[in-house]
């Protein structure tokens, strides 16, 4: 079973507010002390909180329901009831919450960021609140307001500096394994990578950036074929995209256009991102073949050649990525 979970649904319920007290003060020498009922406490909130040390929604996988605490009722002597206990749903950075209609309720992008998904019900007012010059002994108090409830879908979109885009077998996992300490599963068949892999890539002078190997695109992914939408949403969050087209492809430019079209179908804004075009498995090519492949592409879209196996062109590729990321 995969440790990477990027989608969970949870029924969330905030706490009811506590009721106000309708107590009348009765003491030995004060037979008619008047109203002294306190207010009820508010119900607990359901709060989504970001944690930079988590990478997956796996801890929430088996959580079906969460409920915040109920507010305590008001007491005599004008004592306000305690607030209900808040409940926190801790998520990785890059997580969005959607309601039952699919509308985005919240988005977590910073460590420690907190967003209230459902507010607890307000506590009711005690009878002391309703005392007036004409109604000096109100014998009633407000009940607390109910909390809110709803089904929430949590979706993780991986946050990375560079997202690798390519068909299955384009060499994305091999590249990630060769430039970082990540250990993605690698084999020569489609969909070896079923979940995004993240790797920290060391650059010059101890600088680094995060690279995400995202499951391969197939034609029709935007309609949900193959792994479809599940991985296309991860691409939305990457700063720049690195297109990988394998040297042994039958039509390099056509393959690039298909990849570009899938992104456009899914979300046209993805094409506004900075991107780098590269030809992987360049150890299979001689200089003559590289020239032929370059000639397939327009002047402003010239690809970089690299081989993760022979390490050829890797430093130049990292330099190009760093330059795109940091100008």
C-alpha positions in Angstrom: 0.0 0.0 0.0 1.3 3.5 -0.9 2.3 5.9 1.9 1.3 8.8 -0.4 -2.3 9.8 0.0 -3.4 13.0 -1.7 -7.2 12.8 -1.3 -9.4 12.2 1.7 -13.1 13.0 2.6 -14.1 13.8 6.2 -17.4 14.6 7.8 -16.7 17.7 10.0 -18.9 19.0 12.8 -18.4 22.1 14.9 -19.7 22.2 18.5 -23.1 23.5 19.7 -23.0 26.7 21.8 -23.8 26.2 25.5 -27.2 27.5 26.8 -27.5 30.6 29.0 -28.6 30.2 32.7 -32.0 31.4 33.9 -30.8 31.3 37.6 -32.3 33.7 40.2 -30.1 34.8 43.0 -31.3 33.4 46.3 -29.2 33.9 49.5 -30.0 34.0 53.2 -30.4 37.7 53.6 -31.1 38.5 49.9 -34.4 36.7 49.2 -35.0 38.6 45.9 -31.5 39.0 44.5 -32.7 39.1 40.9 -31.3 37.3 37.8 -27.7 36.2 37.9 -27.5 33.6 35.2 -24.3 33.6 33.1 -23.9 33.1 29.3 -23.2 29.8 27.6 -19.7 29.2 26.1 -19.3 29.0 22.3 -19.0 25.7 20.6 -15.6 24.4 19.4 -14.4 25.3 15.9 -13.1 22.8 13.2 -9.7 24.2 12.2 -7.4 23.2 9.3 -3.7 23.8 10.2 -0.6 23.6 8.0 2.4 21.5 9.0 5.6 21.7 6.8 6.9 18.4 8.2 4.0 16.4 6.6 4.1 15.4 2.9 0.9 13.4 2.6 -2.6 13.1 3.9 -1.9 9.5 5.0 -2.5 10.3 8.8 -6.1 11.3 7.8 -6.7 8.2 5.6 -8.9 6.4 8.1 -10.5 9.5 9.7 -14.2 9.5 8.7 -15.7 12.0 11.2 -14.3 14.8 13.4 -16.4 16.7 15.9 -15.4 19.7 18.0 -16.5 20.1 21.7 -19.8 21.5 22.9 -19.8 24.8 24.8 -20.7 24.5 28.5 -23.9 26.0 29.8 -23.8 29.3 31.8 -23.9 29.1 35.6 -25.3 31.1 38.5 -23.3 34.1 39.8 -23.0 35.3 36.2 -20.4 32.6 35.4 -19.9 32.1 31.6 -19.7 28.5 30.5 -16.4 27.3 29.1 -15.9 27.3 25.3 -16.1 23.9 23.6 -12.7 22.4 22.6 -11.5 23.2 19.1 -10.5 20.4 16.8 -7.5 20.7 14.5 -7.1 18.9 11.2 -3.3 19.0 10.4 -2.4 18.9 6.7 0.7 19.3 4.5 1.4 22.6 2.8 -0.4 22.8 -0.5 -3.7 21.2 0.7 -7.1 22.6 -0.3 -10.4 21.9 1.4 -13.6 21.7 -0.8 -17.2 21.6 0.4 -19.8 19.1 -0.8 -20.5 21.3 -3.9 -16.8 21.2 -4.9 -16.2 24.9 -4.0 -12.8 25.7 -2.4 -13.3 26.6 1.3 -9.6 27.0 2.2 -6.1 26.6 1.0 -3.0 26.1 3.3 0.3 27.4 1.9 2.3 28.3 5.1 3.5 26.4 8.1 1.3 27.0 11.2 -1.4 28.7 9.0 -4.8 28.1 10.6 -8.2 28.5 8.8 -11.6 27.9 10.5 -13.6 25.5 8.3 -16.7 25.4 10.5 -17.4 27.9 13.3 -18.8 26.7 16.6 -22.3 27.8 17.6 -22.6 31.0 19.7 -23.4 30.5 23.4 -26.8 31.6 24.6 -27.3 34.7 26.8 -28.1 34.2 30.5 -31.2 35.9 32.1 -29.0 38.6 33.6 -28.5 39.9 30.0 -32.3 40.4 29.5 -32.8 42.4 32.8 -34.3 45.9 32.1 -35.9 48.6 34.2 -39.4 47.3 33.3 -38.5 43.6 33.3 -36.4 43.2 36.4 -36.8 39.4 36.9 -36.6 37.7 33.5 -37.0 33.9 34.1 -35.7 32.9 30.7 -32.4 32.5 28.9 -31.3 31.8 25.4 -30.3 28.3 24.2 -27.0 28.0 22.5 -26.9 28.0 18.7 -26.2 24.8 16.9 -22.8 24.1 15.3 -22.2 23.6 11.5 -21.7 20.3 9.8 -20.6 19.3 6.3 -18.5 16.8 4.2 -15.1 18.2 3.4 -12.8 16.9 0.7 -9.1 17.5 1.3 -6.8 17.5 -1.8 -3.1 17.8 -1.7 -1.3 19.5 -4.6 2.4 18.9 -4.2 4.5 22.1 -3.7 7.7 21.9 -5.6 10.0 24.2 -7.6 10.2 22.0 -10.6 7.6 19.6 -11.9 8.7 16.9 -14.4 6.2 16.5 -17.2 6.4 13.6 -19.7 4.9 10.4 -20.9 5.4 7.2 -19.0 9.0 5.9 -19.6 10.3 9.4 -20.4 13.0 9.0 -17.8 11.6 11.2 -15.1 12.2 8.8 -12.2 15.7 8.0 -13.4 16.5 11.8 -13.5 15.2 12.4 -10.0 17.1 9.4 -8.7 20.3 10.7 -10.3 20.1 14.3 -9.1 18.7 13.8 -5.6 18.6 11.4 -2.8 15.0 10.3 -3.7 14.6 6.6 -4.5 11.6 6.4 -6.8 10.6 3.0 -8.2 12.0 2.6 -11.7 11.1 0.1 -14.3 10.5 0.1 -18.0 6.7 0.1 -18.1 4.0 2.6 -18.1 2.9 4.1 -14.7 5.8 2.9 -12.6 5.3 6.1 -10.7 1.8 6.1 -9.3 2.3 8.9 -6.8 4.5 12.0 -6.9 8.0 11.6 -5.7 9.9 14.6 -4.3 13.6 15.1 -4.2 15.9 17.8 -3.0 18.4 18.7 -5.8 21.7 20.1 -4.7 23.1 22.9 -6.8 26.3 24.9 -6.6 27.4 26.5 -3.3 25.1 24.3 -1.2 22.0 25.8 -2.7 19.1 23.5 -3.5 15.6 23.2 -5.1 12.8 20.7 -4.9 12.0 18.6 -7.9 8.7 16.5 -8.2 8.5 13.5 -10.4 4.8 13.4 -11.3 3.1 10.3 -12.8 3.3 10.2 -16.6 0.8 11.8 -18.9 -1.0 9.8 -21.5 -3.2 11.3 -24.2 -6.6 11.9 -22.7 -5.4 12.5 -19.2 -7.3 15.8 -19.1 -10.5 13.8 -19.5 -9.4 11.6 -16.6 -8.0 8.6 -18.6 -5.1 6.7 -17.0 -4.2 8.6 -13.8 -5.8 11.7 -15.2 -6.8 14.5 -12.9 -5.2 13.0 -9.9 -1.7 13.9 -11.0 -2.5 16.9 -13.2 -3.5 18.8 -10.1 0.0 18.4 -8.7 1.5 20.1 -11.7 -0.6 23.2 -10.9 1.6 23.9 -7.9 5.0 23.7 -9.4 6.9 27.0 -10.1 8.4 25.8 -13.4 7.8 22.7 -15.5 10.5 20.6 -17.1 9.2 18.7 -20.2 11.0 15.4 -20.8 10.9 13.8 -24.2 13.0 10.6 -24.6 15.6 10.5 -27.3 14.1 7.3 -28.6 10.7 8.9 -29.2 9.3 8.5 -32.8 8.4 12.2 -33.1 9.9 14.5 -30.5 8.0 17.7 -31.5 4.7 15.9 -31.7 5.2 14.4 -28.3 5.9 17.8 -26.9 2.7 19.2 -28.5 0.6 16.4 -27.0 2.0 17.1 -23.5 1.3 20.8 -23.9 -2.2 20.1 -25.1 -3.0 17.9 -22.1 -1.9 20.7 -19.7 -4.0 23.2 -21.7 -7.1 21.0 -21.6 -6.8 20.5 -17.9 -6.0 24.2 -17.0 -4.9 26.7 -19.6 -3.1 28.8 -16.9 -0.5 26.0 -16.7 0.9 27.2 -20.0 1.7 30.6 -18.5 4.3 28.9 -16.3 8.0 29.1 -17.1 9.2 25.8 -18.6 12.3 24.1 -19.9 12.3 21.6 -22.8 14.7 18.7 -22.6 15.6 15.5 -24.4 16.3 12.7 -22.0 18.4 9.5 -22.7 20.9 11.6 -24.8 23.5 8.9 -24.4 21.7 7.2 -27.3 22.4 10.1 -29.6 25.5 11.4 -31.5 26.0 15.0 -32.4 24.4 14.6 -35.9 21.1 13.2 -34.4 21.0 16.0 -31.8 21.1 18.5 -34.6 18.3 16.7 -36.4 16.2 16.7 -33.2 16.9 20.4 -32.5 15.8 21.2 -36.0 12.3 19.8 -35.3 11.8 22.6 -32.7 11.3 26.3 -33.3 14.2 28.7 -32.5 12.6 29.9 -29.2 11.9 26.3 -28.0 15.4 24.7 -28.4 15.7 21.6 -26.1 18.5 20.8 -23.7 20.0 17.3 -24.0 20.9 15.2 -21.0 21.4 11.6 -19.9 20.7 10.6 -16.3 22.6 7.4 -16.9 25.9 8.8 -18.2 25.4 12.2 -16.3 25.9 14.0 -19.6 24.4 17.5 -19.6 23.0 17.2 -16.0 24.9 20.2 -14.6 23.8 22.4 -17.5 20.2 21.3 -16.9 20.5 22.2 -13.2 22.0 25.6 -14.2 19.1 26.2 -16.5 16.6 25.3 -13.8 18.2 27.5 -11.3 18.4 30.4 -13.7 14.6 30.1 -14.5 13.8 29.9 -10.7 15.9 32.8 -9.6 16.5 34.9 -12.7 
